[in-house]
Amino acid sequence: METLIANNNLKVQVNNRQILSIALPITFAILIPQLNLLINSIFLGRVSEEALGSAGITGVFYLIFAVAGNGLNNAMQTVFSRYAGAGRPENFNTILTQGIRISLQLATVWILFTWFIAPFIMQAASDPKTYPAEMSFLRIRIFGLPFLYLFQMGNAFLVASLNSRYMMIGFICEALVNILFDYLLIFGKLGFPAMGFNGAAVASVIAEISGFITVLVVLNITGLKKKYELIKNFTFSKVISKEISKVALPLVLQYLISVSTWLLFFLLIASKDNDSKAISNIMRNVFGLAGVFVWAFASTSNTMVGNLMGQKREDLVIKAITKITGWSFLFAVIICGLLNLFPEFFFRIFGQSETFVQKAISVVRMVSLGILFLSIANIWLNGVTGTGKTRVNLMIEIVAITLYLVHTWYFMKINYISLAVAWSNEFVYWTVIFTMAFVYLKSGKWKTNLSA
């Protein structure tokens, strides 16, 4: 393993090689935990269909808090990239330590919320038969959150410092630990207790701790910690903390609103039948797997735009976003194509009946359409993030979510046609996201010499 970065120049270039050098390591890093979630669902599908359905609701609930951290992570990436583009890496330690402080405070709030407030929400919304198991799972699962946030902080630094290739190490380690303990704790193998549904929660917490430890080891072994004097001084910086918070708060709210709405969608699905719950949990995995490349290119868009803003090369921003969009859409087409050519093979790995598989196929067709629009819209939305104008991100999210909710409520409660039609809400959501982000970025109002 390299011990030092050979190139001290952190200014990005707008070309395909630069885009892929950032995006592909992120892709493989994100792919590992998504495969992990998929294997988790495969294990639970063999416990019972009820466990598979409950995994969908608890997974989305935890995802709310995970993506709140992702909002902070994206803000950190934006701030890191701005300083990298400006040639000021001496500020990396201060940025990282302020991010660590904010992330731990945020994680503490979510742990308290899950233990003392979430039970009232889940009890009112969940199936009475599955509520005790789901709440027990969440009270265990939430203790992995601080380690997840710290892991995300380290990854934000690696991406912004153009060292995304090292991210794979932490994700691979985390995934292997999770798969191992899923097997041992769900089914009670090699002398471990058979914990069933809760075994998946304990395994995930252990895995997130291992991911955090691994990223610390990576920073030390590669010499990055020494080179940039990371985690050396935890002195509070009002200026940097304010800068991070200004970018992060709208993003955290944006992600909370987005995934909370997705939780509502899953709760509405829970009122239908076990098949619908189980199919929708699998669709969550489909979005995760097919969206791996999209999220990687979206992160690349954030990083490159932030870096170009730091370089004062705003004239290259639209060009960069357009190039990244092309790559994102290409990979989405390939993944969705394979998924639609062989849907029976994909669904049968969950150990469900032929009837289940046939019912699920129509849903995956609709979800694929949503993924194609996601592959375009998310790049442009993260381009807005990279400019630092995250209040615009929040405004876009509010408009898109409003239309998403109207569509969801109509096709779930007023005029329920099928589960596939209900999932068409993703198509509506990403179409609105793209339209608004595209119009804003093309307007040029994000440029530093103009008001936001």
Contacts in CASP RR format, 6 or more apart in sequence:
PFRMAT RR
TARGET T0000
AUTHOR 0000-0000-0000
METHOD contacts of the structure
MODEL  1
METLIANNNLKVQVNNRQILSIALPITFAILIPQLNLLINSIFLGRVSEE
ALGSAGITGVFYLIFAVAGNGLNNAMQTVFSRYAGAGRPENFNTILTQGI
RISLQLATVWILFTWFIAPFIMQAASDPKTYPAEMSFLRIRIFGLPFLYL
FQMGNAFLVASLNSRYMMIGFICEALVNILFDYLLIFGKLGFPAMGFNGA
AVASVIAEISGFITVLVVLNITGLKKKYELIKNFTFSKVISKEISKVALP
LVLQYLISVSTWLLFFLLIASKDNDSKAISNIMRNVFGLAGVFVWAFAST
SNTMVGNLMGQKREDLVIKAITKITGWSFLFAVIICGLLNLFPEFFFRIF
GQSETFVQKAISVVRMVSLGILFLSIANIWLNGVTGTGKTRVNLMIEIVA
ITLYLVHTWYFMKINYISLAVAWSNEFVYWTVIFTMAFVYLKSGKWKTNL
SA
1 221 0 8 1.000
1 222 0 8 1.000
2 222 0 8 1.000
3 221 0 8 1.000
3 222 0 8 1.000
3 223 0 8 1.000
4 222 0 8 1.000
4 223 0 8 1.000
4 227 0 8 1.000
5 161 0 8 1.000
5 162 0 8 1.000
5 163 0 8 1.000
5 224 0 8 1.000
5 227 0 8 1.000
8 89 0 8 1.000
10 84 0 8 1.000
10 85 0 8 1.000
10 87 0 8 1.000
10 89 0 8 1.000
10 161 0 8 1.000
10 162 0 8 1.000
10 307 0 8 1.000
11 84 0 8 1.000
11 85 0 8 1.000
11 87 0 8 1.000
11 307 0 8 1.000
11 311 0 8 1.000
12 18 0 8 1.000
12 22 0 8 1.000
12 85 0 8 1.000
12 162 0 8 1.000
12 303 0 8 1.000
12 304 0 8 1.000
12 307 0 8 1.000
12 308 0 8 1.000
14 304 0 8 1.000
14 308 0 8 1.000
14 316 0 8 1.000
14 319 0 8 1.000
14 320 0 8 1.000
14 323 0 8 1.000
15 323 0 8 1.000
16 323 0 8 1.000
16 327 0 8 1.000
18 304 0 8 1.000
19 297 0 8 1.000
19 300 0 8 1.000
19 304 0 8 1.000
19 320 0 8 1.000
19 323 0 8 1.000
19 324 0 8 1.000
19 327 0 8 1.000
20 327 0 8 1.000
21 162 0 8 1.000
21 164 0 8 1.000
22 159 0 8 1.000
22 162 0 8 1.000
22 164 0 8 1.000
22 299 0 8 1.000
22 300 0 8 1.000
22 303 0 8 1.000
22 304 0 8 1.000
23 293 0 8 1.000
23 296 0 8 1.000
23 297 0 8 1.000
23 299 0 8 1.000
23 300 0 8 1.000
23 324 0 8 1.000
23 327 0 8 1.000
24 296 0 8 1.000
25 164 0 8 1.000
25 165 0 8 1.000
25 166 0 8 1.000
25 167 0 8 1.000
25 168 0 8 1.000
26 159 0 8 1.000
26 164 0 8 1.000
26 167 0 8 1.000
26 295 0 8 1.000
26 296 0 8 1.000
26 299 0 8 1.000
26 300 0 8 1.000
27 292 0 8 1.000
27 293 0 8 1.000
27 296 0 8 1.000
28 168 0 8 1.000
28 171 0 8 1.000
29 155 0 8 1.000
29 164 0 8 1.000
29 167 0 8 1.000
29 168 0 8 1.000
29 170 0 8 1.000
29 171 0 8 1.000
29 296 0 8 1.000
30 171 0 8 1.000
30 292 0 8 1.000
30 295 0 8 1.000
30 296 0 8 1.000
31 289 0 8 1.000
31 292 0 8 1.000
32 168 0 8 1.000
32 171 0 8 1.000
32 172 0 8 1.000
32 174 0 8 1.000
32 175 0 8 1.000
33 171 0 8 1.000
33 174 0 8 1.000
33 175 0 8 1.000
33 178 0 8 1.000
34 285 0 8 1.000
34 288 0 8 1.000
34 289 0 8 1.000
34 292 0 8 1.000
35 175 0 8 1.000
35 289 0 8 1.000
36 174 0 8 1.000
36 175 0 8 1.000
36 178 0 8 1.000
36 179 0 8 1.000
36 207 0 8 1.000
37 285 0 8 1.000
37 288 0 8 1.000
38 285 0 8 1.000
38 289 0 8 1.000
39 179 0 8 1.000
39 182 0 8 1.000
40 55 0 8 1.000
40 178 0 8 1.000
40 182 0 8 1.000
40 200 0 8 1.000
40 203 0 8 1.000
40 204 0 8 1.000
41 52 0 8 1.000
41 55 0 8 1.000
41 281 0 8 1.000
41 282 0 8 1.000
41 285 0 8 1.000
41 350 0 8 1.000
42 349 0 8 1.000
42 350 0 8 1.000
42 351 0 8 1.000
43 182 0 8 1.000
43 183 0 8 1.000
43 186 0 8 1.000
43 187 0 8 1.000
43 200 0 8 1.000
44 51 0 8 1.000
44 52 0 8 1.000
44 55 0 8 1.000
44 186 0 8 1.000
44 197 0 8 1.000
44 200 0 8 1.000
45 51 0 8 1.000
45 52 0 8 1.000
45 278 0 8 1.000
45 350 0 8 1.000
45 351 0 8 1.000
45 352 0 8 1.000
46 351 0 8 1.000
47 186 0 8 1.000
47 196 0 8 1.000
47 197 0 8 1.000
49 274 0 8 1.000
49 275 0 8 1.000
49 278 0 8 1.000
49 352 0 8 1.000
50 130 0 8 1.000
50 274 0 8 1.000
51 196 0 8 1.000
51 197 0 8 1.000
52 277 0 8 1.000
52 278 0 8 1.000
52 281 0 8 1.000
52 282 0 8 1.000
52 350 0 8 1.000
53 274 0 8 1.000
53 277 0 8 1.000
53 278 0 8 1.000
53 280 0 8 1.000
53 281 0 8 1.000
54 130 0 8 1.000
54 133 0 8 1.000
54 134 0 8 1.000
54 137 0 8 1.000
54 197 0 8 1.000
54 277 0 8 1.000
55 197 0 8 1.000
55 200 0 8 1.000
55 281 0 8 1.000
56 266 0 8 1.000
56 277 0 8 1.000
56 280 0 8 1.000
56 281 0 8 1.000
56 284 0 8 1.000
57 126 0 8 1.000
57 130 0 8 1.000
57 134 0 8 1.000
57 263 0 8 1.000
57 266 0 8 1.000
57 267 0 8 1.000
57 270 0 8 1.000
57 277 0 8 1.000
58 134 0 8 1.000
58 137 0 8 1.000
58 138 0 8 1.000
58 141 0 8 1.000
59 284 0 8 1.000
60 259 0 8 1.000
60 262 0 8 1.000
60 263 0 8 1.000
60 266 0 8 1.000
60 284 0 8 1.000
61 118 0 8 1.000
61 122 0 8 1.000
61 138 0 8 1.000
61 263 0 8 1.000
62 138 0 8 1.000
62 141 0 8 1.000
62 142 0 8 1.000
63 259 0 8 1.000
63 262 0 8 1.000
64 256 0 8 1.000
64 259 0 8 1.000
64 260 0 8 1.000
64 263 0 8 1.000
65 107 0 8 1.000
65 110 0 8 1.000
65 114 0 8 1.000
65 142 0 8 1.000
65 145 0 8 1.000
66 145 0 8 1.000
66 148 0 8 1.000
67 255 0 8 1.000
67 256 0 8 1.000
67 258 0 8 1.000
67 259 0 8 1.000
68 106 0 8 1.000
68 110 0 8 1.000
68 252 0 8 1.000
68 255 0 8 1.000
68 256 0 8 1.000
69 103 0 8 1.000
69 106 0 8 1.000
69 148 0 8 1.000
69 149 0 8 1.000
69 152 0 8 1.000
69 252 0 8 1.000
69 255 0 8 1.000
70 152 0 8 1.000
70 255 0 8 1.000
71 248 0 8 1.000
71 251 0 8 1.000
71 252 0 8 1.000
71 254 0 8 1.000
71 255 0 8 1.000
72 99 0 8 1.000
72 102 0 8 1.000
72 103 0 8 1.000
72 106 0 8 1.000
72 149 0 8 1.000
72 152 0 8 1.000
72 244 0 8 1.000
72 248 0 8 1.000
72 251 0 8 1.000
72 252 0 8 1.000
73 149 0 8 1.000
73 152 0 8 1.000
73 153 0 8 1.000
73 155 0 8 1.000
73 156 0 8 1.000
74 156 0 8 1.000
74 251 0 8 1.000
74 299 0 8 1.000
74 302 0 8 1.000
74 382 0 8 1.000
74 385 0 8 1.000
75 244 0 8 1.000
75 247 0 8 1.000
75 248 0 8 1.000
75 251 0 8 1.000
75 252 0 8 1.000
75 390 0 8 1.000
76 95 0 8 1.000
76 96 0 8 1.000
76 99 0 8 1.000
76 153 0 8 1.000
76 156 0 8 1.000
76 157 0 8 1.000
76 160 0 8 1.000
76 244 0 8 1.000
76 248 0 8 1.000
77 156 0 8 1.000
77 159 0 8 1.000
77 160 0 8 1.000
77 299 0 8 1.000
77 302 0 8 1.000
77 303 0 8 1.000
78 247 0 8 1.000
78 302 0 8 1.000
78 306 0 8 1.000
78 385 0 8 1.000
78 386 0 8 1.000
78 388 0 8 1.000
78 390 0 8 1.000
79 95 0 8 1.000
79 240 0 8 1.000
79 243 0 8 1.000
79 244 0 8 1.000
79 247 0 8 1.000
80 92 0 8 1.000
80 95 0 8 1.000
80 156 0 8 1.000
80 157 0 8 1.000
80 159 0 8 1.000
80 160 0 8 1.000
80 161 0 8 1.000
81 160 0 8 1.000
81 302 0 8 1.000
81 303 0 8 1.000
81 304 0 8 1.000
81 305 0 8 1.000
81 306 0 8 1.000
81 307 0 8 1.000
81 309 0 8 1.000
81 310 0 8 1.000
81 386 0 8 1.000
82 306 0 8 1.000
82 307 0 8 1.000
82 309 0 8 1.000
82 310 0 8 1.000
83 89 0 8 1.000
83 91 0 8 1.000
83 92 0 8 1.000
83 95 0 8 1.000
83 310 0 8 1.000
84 160 0 8 1.000
84 161 0 8 1.000
84 162 0 8 1.000
84 307 0 8 1.000
84 310 0 8 1.000
85 306 0 8 1.000
85 307 0 8 1.000
85 308 0 8 1.000
85 309 0 8 1.000
85 310 0 8 1.000
85 311 0 8 1.000
86 310 0 8 1.000
86 311 0 8 1.000
89 161 0 8 1.000
89 228 0 8 1.000
91 240 0 8 1.000
92 157 0 8 1.000
92 161 0 8 1.000
92 228 0 8 1.000
92 229 0 8 1.000
92 230 0 8 1.000
93 228 0 8 1.000
93 229 0 8 1.000
93 230 0 8 1.000
93 231 0 8 1.000
93 232 0 8 1.000
93 233 0 8 1.000
94 233 0 8 1.000
94 235 0 8 1.000
94 237 0 8 1.000
94 240 0 8 1.000
95 240 0 8 1.000
95 244 0 8 1.000
96 153 0 8 1.000
96 154 0 8 1.000
96 157 0 8 1.000
96 230 0 8 1.000
96 231 0 8 1.000
97 231 0 8 1.000
97 233 0 8 1.000
97 234 0 8 1.000
97 235 0 8 1.000
97 237 0 8 1.000
98 236 0 8 1.000
98 237 0 8 1.000
98 240 0 8 1.000
98 241 0 8 1.000
98 244 0 8 1.000
99 153 0 8 1.000
99 241 0 8 1.000
99 244 0 8 1.000
100 150 0 8 1.000
100 153 0 8 1.000
100 231 0 8 1.000
100 234 0 8 1.000
101 234 0 8 1.000
101 236 0 8 1.000
101 241 0 8 1.000
102 241 0 8 1.000
102 244 0 8 1.000
102 245 0 8 1.000
102 248 0 8 1.000
103 146 0 8 1.000
103 149 0 8 1.000
103 150 0 8 1.000
103 152 0 8 1.000
103 153 0 8 1.000
104 146 0 8 1.000
104 149 0 8 1.000
104 150 0 8 1.000
106 149 0 8 1.000
106 252 0 8 1.000
107 145 0 8 1.000
107 146 0 8 1.000
107 149 0 8 1.000
108 146 0 8 1.000
110 142 0 8 1.000
110 145 0 8 1.000
111 142 0 8 1.000
111 143 0 8 1.000
111 145 0 8 1.000
111 146 0 8 1.000
114 138 0 8 1.000
114 139 0 8 1.000
114 142 0 8 1.000
115 139 0 8 1.000
115 142 0 8 1.000
118 135 0 8 1.000
118 138 0 8 1.000
119 135 0 8 1.000
122 131 0 8 1.000
122 134 0 8 1.000
122 135 0 8 1.000
122 138 0 8 1.000
123 131 0 8 1.000
123 135 0 8 1.000
125 267 0 8 1.000
125 270 0 8 1.000
126 134 0 8 1.000
126 267 0 8 1.000
126 270 0 8 1.000
127 270 0 8 1.000
133 197 0 8 1.000
133 198 0 8 1.000
136 197 0 8 1.000
136 198 0 8 1.000
137 197 0 8 1.000
137 198 0 8 1.000
137 200 0 8 1.000
137 201 0 8 1.000
138 201 0 8 1.000
140 198 0 8 1.000
140 201 0 8 1.000
140 202 0 8 1.000
140 205 0 8 1.000
141 201 0 8 1.000
141 204 0 8 1.000
141 205 0 8 1.000
143 205 0 8 1.000
144 204 0 8 1.000
144 205 0 8 1.000
144 208 0 8 1.000
144 209 0 8 1.000
145 208 0 8 1.000
147 205 0 8 1.000
147 208 0 8 1.000
147 209 0 8 1.000
147 211 0 8 1.000
147 212 0 8 1.000
148 208 0 8 1.000
148 212 0 8 1.000
150 212 0 8 1.000
150 215 0 8 1.000
151 170 0 8 1.000
151 174 0 8 1.000
151 208 0 8 1.000
151 211 0 8 1.000
151 212 0 8 1.000
151 215 0 8 1.000
154 215 0 8 1.000
154 219 0 8 1.000
155 167 0 8 1.000
155 215 0 8 1.000
157 224 0 8 1.000
157 230 0 8 1.000
158 164 0 8 1.000
158 166 0 8 1.000
158 167 0 8 1.000
158 215 0 8 1.000
158 224 0 8 1.000
159 167 0 8 1.000
159 299 0 8 1.000
159 303 0 8 1.000
160 303 0 8 1.000
160 307 0 8 1.000
161 224 0 8 1.000
161 228 0 8 1.000
163 222 0 8 1.000
163 224 0 8 1.000
166 218 0 8 1.000
166 222 0 8 1.000
166 224 0 8 1.000
169 214 0 8 1.000
169 218 0 8 1.000
170 211 0 8 1.000
170 214 0 8 1.000
170 215 0 8 1.000
170 218 0 8 1.000
171 211 0 8 1.000
173 210 0 8 1.000
173 211 0 8 1.000
173 214 0 8 1.000
174 207 0 8 1.000
174 208 0 8 1.000
174 210 0 8 1.000
174 211 0 8 1.000
174 214 0 8 1.000
175 207 0 8 1.000
177 203 0 8 1.000
177 206 0 8 1.000
177 207 0 8 1.000
177 210 0 8 1.000
177 211 0 8 1.000
178 203 0 8 1.000
178 204 0 8 1.000
178 206 0 8 1.000
178 207 0 8 1.000
180 203 0 8 1.000
181 199 0 8 1.000
181 202 0 8 1.000
181 203 0 8 1.000
181 206 0 8 1.000
181 207 0 8 1.000
182 199 0 8 1.000
182 200 0 8 1.000
182 203 0 8 1.000
183 189 0 8 1.000
184 190 0 8 1.000
184 192 0 8 1.000
184 203 0 8 1.000
185 192 0 8 1.000
185 193 0 8 1.000
185 194 0 8 1.000
185 195 0 8 1.000
185 196 0 8 1.000
185 198 0 8 1.000
185 199 0 8 1.000
185 200 0 8 1.000
185 202 0 8 1.000
185 203 0 8 1.000
186 194 0 8 1.000
186 195 0 8 1.000
186 196 0 8 1.000
186 197 0 8 1.000
186 199 0 8 1.000
186 200 0 8 1.000
186 203 0 8 1.000
187 194 0 8 1.000
187 196 0 8 1.000
188 194 0 8 1.000
188 195 0 8 1.000
195 202 0 8 1.000
218 224 0 8 1.000
219 225 0 8 1.000
219 230 0 8 1.000
219 231 0 8 1.000
220 226 0 8 1.000
224 230 0 8 1.000
225 231 0 8 1.000
246 390 0 8 1.000
247 388 0 8 1.000
247 390 0 8 1.000
248 390 0 8 1.000
249 390 0 8 1.000
250 390 0 8 1.000
250 391 0 8 1.000
250 393 0 8 1.000
250 394 0 8 1.000
251 385 0 8 1.000
251 390 0 8 1.000
251 393 0 8 1.000
251 394 0 8 1.000
253 394 0 8 1.000
254 390 0 8 1.000
254 393 0 8 1.000
254 394 0 8 1.000
254 397 0 8 1.000
257 397 0 8 1.000
257 398 0 8 1.000
257 401 0 8 1.000
258 397 0 8 1.000
258 401 0 8 1.000
261 401 0 8 1.000
261 404 0 8 1.000
261 405 0 8 1.000
261 408 0 8 1.000
264 405 0 8 1.000
264 408 0 8 1.000
265 408 0 8 1.000
265 412 0 8 1.000
265 422 0 8 1.000
265 425 0 8 1.000
266 277 0 8 1.000
266 280 0 8 1.000
268 408 0 8 1.000
268 412 0 8 1.000
268 413 0 8 1.000
269 276 0 8 1.000
269 277 0 8 1.000
269 280 0 8 1.000
269 412 0 8 1.000
269 419 0 8 1.000
269 422 0 8 1.000
270 277 0 8 1.000
272 416 0 8 1.000
272 419 0 8 1.000
275 356 0 8 1.000
275 359 0 8 1.000
276 419 0 8 1.000
278 350 0 8 1.000
278 352 0 8 1.000
278 356 0 8 1.000
279 356 0 8 1.000
279 359 0 8 1.000
279 360 0 8 1.000
279 363 0 8 1.000
279 419 0 8 1.000
280 363 0 8 1.000
280 419 0 8 1.000
280 423 0 8 1.000
282 347 0 8 1.000
282 350 0 8 1.000
282 360 0 8 1.000
283 363 0 8 1.000
283 364 0 8 1.000
283 367 0 8 1.000
283 423 0 8 1.000
286 339 0 8 1.000
286 346 0 8 1.000
286 364 0 8 1.000
286 367 0 8 1.000
286 371 0 8 1.000
287 367 0 8 1.000
287 371 0 8 1.000
287 374 0 8 1.000
287 426 0 8 1.000
289 335 0 8 1.000
290 332 0 8 1.000
290 335 0 8 1.000
290 336 0 8 1.000
290 339 0 8 1.000
290 368 0 8 1.000
290 371 0 8 1.000
291 332 0 8 1.000
291 335 0 8 1.000
291 371 0 8 1.000
291 374 0 8 1.000
291 375 0 8 1.000
292 335 0 8 1.000
293 328 0 8 1.000
293 331 0 8 1.000
293 332 0 8 1.000
293 335 0 8 1.000
293 375 0 8 1.000
294 328 0 8 1.000
294 331 0 8 1.000
294 332 0 8 1.000
294 371 0 8 1.000
294 374 0 8 1.000
294 375 0 8 1.000
294 378 0 8 1.000
294 379 0 8 1.000
295 378 0 8 1.000
297 324 0 8 1.000
297 325 0 8 1.000
297 327 0 8 1.000
297 328 0 8 1.000
297 331 0 8 1.000
297 375 0 8 1.000
297 378 0 8 1.000
297 379 0 8 1.000
298 328 0 8 1.000
298 378 0 8 1.000
298 379 0 8 1.000
298 381 0 8 1.000
298 382 0 8 1.000
299 382 0 8 1.000
300 324 0 8 1.000
301 320 0 8 1.000
301 321 0 8 1.000
301 324 0 8 1.000
301 379 0 8 1.000
301 380 0 8 1.000
301 382 0 8 1.000
301 383 0 8 1.000
301 385 0 8 1.000
301 386 0 8 1.000
302 382 0 8 1.000
302 383 0 8 1.000
302 385 0 8 1.000
302 386 0 8 1.000
303 386 0 8 1.000
304 320 0 8 1.000
304 324 0 8 1.000
305 317 0 8 1.000
305 320 0 8 1.000
305 321 0 8 1.000
305 382 0 8 1.000
305 383 0 8 1.000
305 385 0 8 1.000
305 386 0 8 1.000
305 387 0 8 1.000
306 386 0 8 1.000
306 387 0 8 1.000
306 388 0 8 1.000
308 314 0 8 1.000
308 316 0 8 1.000
308 317 0 8 1.000
308 320 0 8 1.000
309 317 0 8 1.000
309 386 0 8 1.000
309 387 0 8 1.000
309 388 0 8 1.000
309 448 0 8 1.000
312 448 0 8 1.000
314 447 0 8 1.000
314 448 0 8 1.000
317 383 0 8 1.000
317 387 0 8 1.000
317 441 0 8 1.000
318 441 0 8 1.000
318 442 0 8 1.000
321 379 0 8 1.000
321 380 0 8 1.000
321 383 0 8 1.000
321 441 0 8 1.000
324 379 0 8 1.000
325 375 0 8 1.000
325 376 0 8 1.000
325 379 0 8 1.000
325 380 0 8 1.000
328 375 0 8 1.000
328 376 0 8 1.000
328 378 0 8 1.000
328 379 0 8 1.000
329 372 0 8 1.000
329 375 0 8 1.000
329 376 0 8 1.000
331 375 0 8 1.000
332 371 0 8 1.000
332 372 0 8 1.000
332 374 0 8 1.000
332 375 0 8 1.000
333 372 0 8 1.000
335 371 0 8 1.000
336 368 0 8 1.000
336 371 0 8 1.000
336 372 0 8 1.000
337 368 0 8 1.000
339 346 0 8 1.000
339 364 0 8 1.000
339 368 0 8 1.000
340 364 0 8 1.000
340 365 0 8 1.000
340 368 0 8 1.000
343 357 0 8 1.000
343 360 0 8 1.000
343 361 0 8 1.000
343 364 0 8 1.000
344 357 0 8 1.000
344 361 0 8 1.000
346 364 0 8 1.000
347 356 0 8 1.000
347 357 0 8 1.000
347 360 0 8 1.000
347 361 0 8 1.000
347 364 0 8 1.000
348 357 0 8 1.000
359 419 0 8 1.000
362 418 0 8 1.000
362 419 0 8 1.000
362 420 0 8 1.000
363 419 0 8 1.000
363 420 0 8 1.000
363 423 0 8 1.000
365 420 0 8 1.000
366 420 0 8 1.000
366 421 0 8 1.000
366 423 0 8 1.000
366 424 0 8 1.000
366 426 0 8 1.000
366 427 0 8 1.000
367 423 0 8 1.000
367 426 0 8 1.000
369 424 0 8 1.000
369 426 0 8 1.000
369 427 0 8 1.000
370 426 0 8 1.000
370 427 0 8 1.000
370 430 0 8 1.000
371 426 0 8 1.000
373 426 0 8 1.000
373 427 0 8 1.000
373 430 0 8 1.000
373 431 0 8 1.000
373 434 0 8 1.000
374 426 0 8 1.000
374 430 0 8 1.000
376 430 0 8 1.000
376 434 0 8 1.000
377 430 0 8 1.000
377 431 0 8 1.000
377 433 0 8 1.000
377 434 0 8 1.000
377 437 0 8 1.000
378 430 0 8 1.000
378 433 0 8 1.000
380 433 0 8 1.000
380 434 0 8 1.000
380 437 0 8 1.000
380 438 0 8 1.000
380 441 0 8 1.000
381 393 0 8 1.000
381 396 0 8 1.000
381 433 0 8 1.000
381 434 0 8 1.000
381 437 0 8 1.000
383 437 0 8 1.000
383 441 0 8 1.000
384 390 0 8 1.000
384 392 0 8 1.000
384 393 0 8 1.000
384 396 0 8 1.000
384 437 0 8 1.000
384 440 0 8 1.000
384 441 0 8 1.000
384 446 0 8 1.000
385 393 0 8 1.000
387 441 0 8 1.000
387 446 0 8 1.000
388 446 0 8 1.000
389 446 0 8 1.000
389 452 0 8 1.000
391 452 0 8 1.000
392 440 0 8 1.000
392 446 0 8 1.000
392 452 0 8 1.000
395 436 0 8 1.000
396 432 0 8 1.000
396 433 0 8 1.000
396 436 0 8 1.000
396 437 0 8 1.000
396 440 0 8 1.000
397 433 0 8 1.000
399 432 0 8 1.000
399 436 0 8 1.000
400 429 0 8 1.000
400 430 0 8 1.000
400 432 0 8 1.000
400 433 0 8 1.000
400 436 0 8 1.000
401 429 0 8 1.000
403 428 0 8 1.000
403 429 0 8 1.000
403 432 0 8 1.000
404 425 0 8 1.000
404 428 0 8 1.000
404 429 0 8 1.000
404 432 0 8 1.000
407 424 0 8 1.000
407 425 0 8 1.000
407 428 0 8 1.000
408 422 0 8 1.000
408 425 0 8 1.000
411 417 0 8 1.000
411 421 0 8 1.000
411 422 0 8 1.000
411 424 0 8 1.000
411 425 0 8 1.000
412 422 0 8 1.000
416 422 0 8 1.000
440 446 0 8 1.000
444 450 0 8 1.000
445 451 0 8 1.000
445 452 0 8 1.000
446 452 0 8 1.000
END
